[in-house]
Amino acid sequence: MFTNFKRIGGKWRLPEKYLAIKADLKNDHRQPLQDEQDLPREDRSLLQSIRFQTEQLNSNNKTRTKAYLDFYTIHPEIHWAFLGHMVSRNGGWNMTDLKGEFLSRLMHEQTKRDFFSFLERGNWLIFQDAYPQFLLYAESKSRNRNLFYLLPYLHVSRFMEVIWNHFWRDRDCYLLAIALVINEQNYLENRIIQNPLYKKKVFQTFEFVLQDFLSVNHILFPYHDHRKPEGRATLIGLTLHHFGSLHERIMLGKRLYQLLFGERDLLEAVHRWAIAHPHTGSRKDYWPEVFNAINEGVPGTSLSRRLKSCQIRKGALRLFSPKLEYAWKNVNHAKAELGDWYEHWHMIEYLVEEKIALKGKIEGEYCETLEKLELAAIAKTTIFP
């Protein structure tokens, strides 16, 4: 994390452009927050509108994922909106996997519900924190006036208030995107990762250990390669092995950003694919010749090998990957836990850009994962029919 720091007088020092952010974070001279009812009517109306829009679009993984893409299409300078869209797609695929071909056979019903609750709560929390920031930015842009003094009324971290003010002046798209990565992962840390309920029901379960062993925590970015047949997407991406580590999640976010935004042609290809393939939650979205949203199998039929080198064997049925609305009902969430995660300016050290050689080649690893899952499901249904 410190490879791009400058050594001055025997000490490591942040690059110049981050020193002003550090100073603003250290010198917190904000006045006590004015009661919302005492704000001008225009501000109160805006806050109500932002809350209403966020709640409406936060219904489920599909609505959130679409909202991110729609926002990015209008405001392409907000890079995190597209990164968030692609990562949220993966969240939806993970949700439907729980009712799909393999994991549905490897998990008990209650464990599936616990895992879905964990994934859904995290997806919901991030949206209800990030999307109000986007809407406030859009209104600031529309009025050509900085409105970020309203962020505390939306329970947004002090860290992001400072970052948005710097972005408003400097328009540093990279800085804002990575700051949002840092913010959202810290926001989840106490609410999800350190939550005793999820620790007991998710992280300490055999199934979670199995997921990590099989490397199913792949983040996939599909796009169409004109050299390959129409319909089958090419996949790039990265894998997270230590979900419980805040540091690893932040670093993965930085690397995913670099992978997605590092090459313009690749970014445009992934964006074109996303526009052309609305998110359904089914993995059929990217590999329709391997997955189907309709279960082609006959109940009670024993499992047999169907995959070979990420292709369905001749005469075999496609793998079941349902659409989100058929896999899970919408959830009525409890209000987000209050509290600001930000405590120390050292967190901005993650903002320092590090160029890492990333190829993003993941298809081989992903195909190996699918085959391992298939073998595990066959073994379990053979031993425990």
C-alpha positions in Angstrom: 0.0 0.0 0.0 3.0 2.3 0.5 4.8 1.7 -2.8 4.0 5.1 -4.3 4.7 7.2 -1.2 7.6 9.6 -1.3 10.5 9.3 1.2 11.2 12.8 2.7 13.6 13.3 5.5 13.7 9.6 6.3 9.9 9.3 6.5 7.3 8.1 4.1 4.9 10.8 2.9 1.7 10.9 1.0 1.8 12.2 -2.5 1.1 15.9 -2.7 -2.4 15.7 -4.1 -3.6 13.7 -1.0 -2.2 16.1 1.6 -5.2 18.5 1.3 -7.6 15.6 1.9 -5.6 14.6 4.9 -5.7 18.1 6.3 -9.5 18.4 5.8 -10.0 15.0 7.5 -7.8 16.0 10.5 -9.3 19.5 10.9 -12.9 18.7 11.5 -14.4 22.1 12.5 -18.0 21.4 11.5 -20.7 23.1 13.4 -23.3 21.0 15.2 -25.8 19.6 12.7 -28.8 21.8 12.3 -32.1 20.1 12.8 -33.5 19.0 9.5 -36.8 20.8 10.1 -34.9 24.1 10.3 -33.4 23.7 6.9 -34.7 25.7 3.9 -37.8 24.1 2.3 -35.8 23.4 -0.9 -33.3 21.3 1.0 -35.9 19.4 3.0 -37.8 18.6 -0.2 -34.6 17.4 -1.9 -33.7 15.1 1.1 -37.2 13.6 1.0 -37.0 13.1 -2.7 -33.6 11.3 -2.4 -34.9 9.0 0.3 -38.0 8.2 -1.6 -36.1 7.4 -4.9 -33.5 5.3 -3.0 -36.1 3.3 -1.2 -38.0 2.6 -4.5 -34.9 1.5 -6.3 -33.6 -0.6 -3.4 -36.4 -3.2 -3.8 -34.1 -6.1 -4.8 -30.8 -6.9 -6.5 -32.3 -6.4 -10.0 -33.6 -2.9 -9.3 -30.3 -1.8 -7.6 -28.1 -3.2 -10.4 -30.2 -1.4 -13.1 -30.1 1.9 -11.1 -26.3 1.9 -11.0 -26.1 1.3 -14.8 -28.7 4.0 -15.5 -26.9 6.5 -13.4 -23.5 5.7 -15.0 -25.0 6.1 -18.4 -26.0 9.7 -17.6 -23.0 10.5 -15.4 -20.0 8.5 -16.8 -17.6 10.5 -14.6 -18.9 8.6 -11.6 -16.9 5.4 -12.4 -17.9 3.6 -9.2 -21.5 3.5 -10.5 -20.5 1.1 -13.3 -18.1 -0.8 -11.1 -20.9 -1.1 -8.6 -23.3 -2.3 -11.4 -20.9 -5.1 -12.4 -20.2 -6.2 -8.9 -23.9 -6.1 -8.1 -24.6 -8.4 -11.1 -22.2 -10.9 -9.5 -24.1 -10.5 -6.2 -27.3 -11.4 -8.0 -25.7 -14.4 -9.6 -24.5 -15.6 -6.2 -28.0 -15.2 -4.8 -29.6 -17.3 -7.6 -26.8 -19.9 -7.4 -28.2 -20.9 -4.0 -31.3 -22.2 -5.8 -29.4 -23.3 -8.9 -27.9 -26.6 -10.2 -25.1 -27.3 -7.7 -25.3 -25.2 -4.4 -29.0 -26.1 -4.0 -27.8 -29.7 -3.5 -24.8 -28.8 -1.3 -26.7 -26.7 1.2 -29.6 -27.3 3.6 -32.6 -25.1 3.1 -32.0 -23.0 6.2 -28.4 -22.4 5.2 -29.5 -21.2 1.8 -31.8 -18.7 3.5 -29.0 -17.6 5.8 -26.6 -17.1 2.9 -29.2 -15.2 0.9 -29.9 -13.0 3.9 -26.2 -12.2 4.1 -25.9 -11.4 0.4 -29.1 -9.4 0.2 -28.4 -7.4 3.3 -25.0 -6.4 2.1 -26.3 -5.5 -1.4 -29.1 -3.5 0.2 -26.8 -1.6 2.7 -24.4 -0.5 0.0 -27.1 0.8 -2.2 -28.9 2.8 0.5 -25.5 4.4 1.4 -24.1 5.0 -2.1 -27.1 5.9 -4.2 -28.2 9.0 -2.1 -24.7 10.3 -2.6 -25.1 9.9 -6.4 -28.5 11.6 -6.4 -27.1 14.5 -4.3 -24.2 14.8 -6.8 -26.7 14.8 -9.8 -28.7 17.6 -8.1 -25.5 19.6 -7.4 -24.5 19.2 -11.0 -28.0 20.3 -12.2 -28.0 23.4 -10.0 -24.2 24.0 -10.5 -23.9 24.3 -6.8 -22.2 22.2 -4.1 -24.9 20.5 -2.0 -22.7 18.1 -0.1 -23.4 19.9 3.2 -26.6 17.7 3.1 -24.6 14.4 3.2 -24.8 14.2 7.0 -28.6 14.2 6.9 -28.3 11.1 4.7 -26.0 9.5 7.3 -23.1 9.5 4.9 -19.6 9.2 6.4 -17.5 12.3 7.2 -14.9 10.6 5.0 -17.1 10.8 1.9 -18.2 14.4 2.6 -14.5 15.5 2.4 -14.0 13.4 -0.7 -17.0 14.7 -2.6 -16.0 18.3 -1.8 -12.6 17.6 -3.3 -14.1 15.9 -6.3 -16.4 18.9 -6.9 -13.3 21.0 -7.2 -10.8 18.7 -8.9 -13.0 16.2 -10.8 -10.6 13.3 -10.1 -12.6 10.3 -11.2 -10.1 7.8 -9.9 -9.9 9.3 -6.5 -13.7 9.4 -6.1 -14.1 5.8 -7.3 -11.5 4.4 -4.9 -12.8 6.5 -2.0 -16.2 4.9 -2.6 -14.6 1.4 -2.6 -13.0 2.3 0.8 -16.2 3.7 2.1 -18.5 0.9 1.2 -16.2 -1.8 2.5 -15.8 0.0 5.8 -19.5 0.6 5.9 -20.1 -3.2 5.6 -17.4 -4.1 8.1 -19.4 -3.8 11.4 -22.8 -4.1 9.9 -22.2 -7.4 8.0 -18.7 -8.9 8.4 -18.4 -8.4 12.2 -22.1 -9.0 12.8 -22.4 -11.9 15.3 -25.5 -13.3 13.5 -23.7 -13.6 10.1 -20.5 -14.8 11.8 -22.4 -17.7 13.3 -24.7 -18.6 10.5 -22.5 -17.9 7.5 -18.8 -17.5 8.1 -18.5 -20.4 10.5 -20.5 -22.9 8.4 -19.0 -25.7 6.5 -20.6 -24.4 3.3 -18.8 -21.1 3.6 -15.5 -23.0 4.0 -16.5 -25.1 1.0 -17.1 -22.0 -1.0 -13.7 -20.6 -0.3 -12.0 -23.9 -1.0 -13.7 -24.1 -4.3 -12.9 -20.5 -5.1 -16.5 -19.6 -6.0 -16.0 -16.0 -5.0 -15.2 -15.0 -8.6 -16.1 -11.5 -9.8 -16.9 -11.9 -13.5 -17.0 -9.1 -16.1 -18.5 -10.5 -19.3 -18.1 -8.8 -22.7 -18.5 -9.9 -26.3 -15.4 -10.7 -28.2 -16.1 -10.4 -31.9 -13.7 -13.3 -32.6 -16.1 -15.7 -30.7 -19.6 -16.9 -31.6 -22.4 -14.5 -30.8 -24.1 -15.3 -27.6 -21.2 -16.6 -25.5 -19.5 -13.9 -23.6 -15.8 -13.7 -22.9 -15.1 -13.4 -19.2 -12.4 -11.5 -17.3 -12.3 -10.9 -13.6 -10.7 -11.6 -10.2 -11.2 -13.9 -7.2 -11.6 -13.0 -3.6 -10.4 -15.7 -1.2 -10.5 -13.9 2.2 -14.0 -12.2 2.4 -13.6 -11.5 6.1 -10.5 -9.3 5.5 -11.3 -5.6 5.1 -7.9 -5.0 3.6 -8.4 -7.8 1.0 -11.8 -6.5 0.0 -10.5 -3.0 -0.5 -7.5 -4.2 -2.5 -9.8 -6.3 -4.6 -12.0 -3.3 -5.3 -9.0 -1.3 -6.4 -7.9 -4.1 -8.7 -11.3 -4.6 -10.1 -11.4 -0.8 -10.9 -8.1 -1.0 -12.6 -9.2 -4.1 -14.6 -12.4 -2.4 -15.7 -11.2 1.1 -16.3 -7.6 0.5 -17.2 -8.2 0.0 -21.0 -10.8 2.1 -22.8 -11.6 -0.5 -25.4 -12.2 -3.1 -22.8 -14.4 -0.8 -20.7 -16.5 0.1 -23.7 -16.9 -3.6 -24.6 -18.1 -4.5 -21.0 -20.4 -1.5 -21.0 -21.9 -2.5 -24.4 -22.5 -6.0 -23.1 -24.2 -4.7 -19.9 -26.5 -2.4 -22.0 -27.4 -5.2 -24.4 -28.0 -7.8 -21.6 -30.3 -6.5 -18.8 -29.5 -8.1 -15.5 -31.9 -11.0 -14.7 -29.9 -12.8 -11.9 -29.5 -15.9 -14.1 -26.1 -16.8 -15.4 -27.8 -17.5 -18.7 -27.2 -13.8 -19.2 -23.6 -14.4 -20.2 -23.5 -18.1 -21.2 -26.9 -19.2 -22.6 -25.4 -22.4 -24.0 -24.3 -23.5 -20.6 -27.0 -22.2 -18.3 -30.8 -22.0 -18.6 -33.2 -20.0 -16.4 -35.7 -23.0 -16.8 -34.8 -26.3 -15.1 -34.5 -28.8 -17.9 -34.0 -31.7 -15.6 -36.6 -34.2 -14.3 -37.1 -34.2 -10.5 -35.5 -37.3 -8.8 -33.2 -38.0 -11.7 -29.6 -38.8 -10.6 -26.8 -36.4 -11.4 -24.2 -37.2 -14.0 -21.3 -35.3 -15.5 -22.5 -32.6 -17.9 -19.5 -30.2 -18.1 -16.3 -30.6 -20.0 -14.0 -27.6 -20.5 -16.8 -25.2 -19.8 -19.0 -26.7 -22.5 -22.1 -28.9 -22.0 -21.4 -32.4 -23.2 -23.2 -33.5 -26.3 -26.8 -34.5 -25.5 -26.6 -33.2 -21.9 -29.0 -30.7 -20.3 -27.9 -27.2 -19.5 -27.3 -26.1 -15.9 -30.2 -24.6 -14.0 -29.6 -20.9 -13.1 -33.0 -19.2 -12.2 -33.9 -15.6 -12.6 -33.9 -13.7 -9.4 -37.6 -13.1 -9.0 -38.3 -16.8 -9.2 -35.5 -17.7 -6.7 -36.2 -15.2 -4.0 -38.9 -12.8 -2.8 -38.2 -9.2 -2.0 -37.1 -8.5 1.6 -38.4 -5.9 4.0 -35.2 -4.7 5.6 -34.7 -3.2 9.1 -33.3 0.3 9.0 -29.6 0.5 8.5 -27.5 0.7 11.6 -26.4 4.2 12.4 -22.8 5.3 13.1 -19.8 6.6 11.1 -17.1 4.1 10.4 -14.5 6.8 9.8 -12.0 7.2 12.7 -8.5 8.0 11.3 -7.1 9.7 8.2 -4.7 6.8 7.5 -7.5 5.2 5.5 -6.7 7.5 2.7 -3.5 5.6 2.1 -5.6 3.2 0.1 -6.3 6.1 -2.3 -2.7 6.0 -3.6 -2.7 4.5 -7.1 -0.7 1.4 -7.6 -0.2 0.0 -11.1 -0.3 -3.8 -10.9 0.0 -6.1 -13.8 -3.5 -7.5 -14.2 -4.5 -9.8 -17.0 -7.9 -10.7 -15.5 -7.8 -14.1 -17.1 -10.4 -16.1 -15.1 -12.2 -18.4 -17.5 -10.0 -21.4 -16.8 -10.2 -20.9 -13.1 -14.0 -20.4 -13.3 -14.5 -23.5 -15.5 -12.5 -25.5 -13.0 -14.7 -24.2 -10.2 -17.8 -25.3 -12.0 -16.5 -28.8 -12.6 -15.4 -29.1 -8.9 -18.9 -28.0 -7.8 -20.5 -30.5 -10.2 -18.3 -33.3 -8.8 -19.2 -32.2 -5.2 -22.9 -32.2 -6.0 -22.7 -35.6 -7.6 -20.8 -37.0 -4.6 -23.2 -35.6 -2.1 -26.4 -36.8 -3.9 -24.7 -40.2 -4.3 -23.8 -40.6 -0.7 -27.0 -38.8 0.7 -29.6 -39.3 -2.0 
